[in-house]
């Protein structure tokens, strides 16, 4: 009997014993195609020889130095690289150990920014109902996923949630995509005015929504409008690209496709590609300057922040992506995956929507395509899809969630950036078989 408190005490998990390229192997030697990259983590695949060499080299040099005493060459190089490869407006990097830590730090950084400027009364965070920002208490408070929040609500700071940008279900028939985007973005202004503009810290959103709803991209113009509203009222735009960032949608940051730049953003998952736990907050010069000209001290910090082994992994991921032109492959294979999903599920009665960007794609599962009616929660479709997929040697990320009273079952795909066309065909074929067996 396992002595680990696993995520579920009822799950009967196979033992992962090895990994190579896009596959993981269990202790019996069965292979699983990692079509979800775990949870959108494994961007360069498993057992990458160049990564192993980089980690060995760093371990030979230095495994750990506390950031209260030292900086390290490898952490400085990673920060330089991230800033150099980001659009103007991203100027500094704060290194942590994962996505929740990054979001937690981002929220505190936003609050302290205003404290440094003498605007102590700012206290409200506005976020969206369709969101997940992490499982630590601050990040959980910002998220809108009630399934994750419900039992902890007494411990959560008050956060104000507005509607998501979820065109598949919420766009009115008479509205263009653009009109729809403006309408939902305007909810931010309404909320700011309701709370009092001088009391609001910022607006938090995933650029492309991940696990809560399955690769939901914003409609054209939505984030431009959001940025405009944030600027009008002097509040911060905080983007969570923990899942959708670091190349997953075909550009280093998903926001690059929206024509905006956030004030603060969180990244993780694909930053270390699963080889080390790492996350980061990226921030603009104005945020840094407020700290530098104020107390000069960010009232935060973790023992493992800026860990040299994690920074080495982050740097190696960026080197490998560049050396092998993997962002081009994300774009090419992403389009092919979209095409293959449409061929297989485009007229499937239980698939209501096919969406996403780059190698971040999802299908939304419905009881009936034309009415978009969801399956009842008791159907536990996500559990059945995962079971059937694993039986077929396929890892996908199915989730069920209720947003604004509507249940949205979906299956998320986020394969490694090294994937090829033949492997995509196998993924779609196995997913189709698993879905048909599960329903
Ligand atoms: N933000 C988003 C958008 C995520 O998808 C996740 C994890 O799935 C997190 C934050 C939390 O990241 P972590 O699990 O690394 O703490």
Boltz pocket constraint, residues with backbone or C-beta under 6 A from the ligand:
constraints:
  - pocket:
      binder: B
      contacts: [[A, 39], [A, 97], [A, 98], [A, 99], [A, 100], [A, 101], [A, 103], [A, 132], [A, 133], [A, 134], [A, 135], [A, 206], [A, 210], [A, 211], [A, 240], [A, 241], [A, 242], [A, 243], [A, 244], [A, 268], [A, 269]]
      max_distance: 6.0
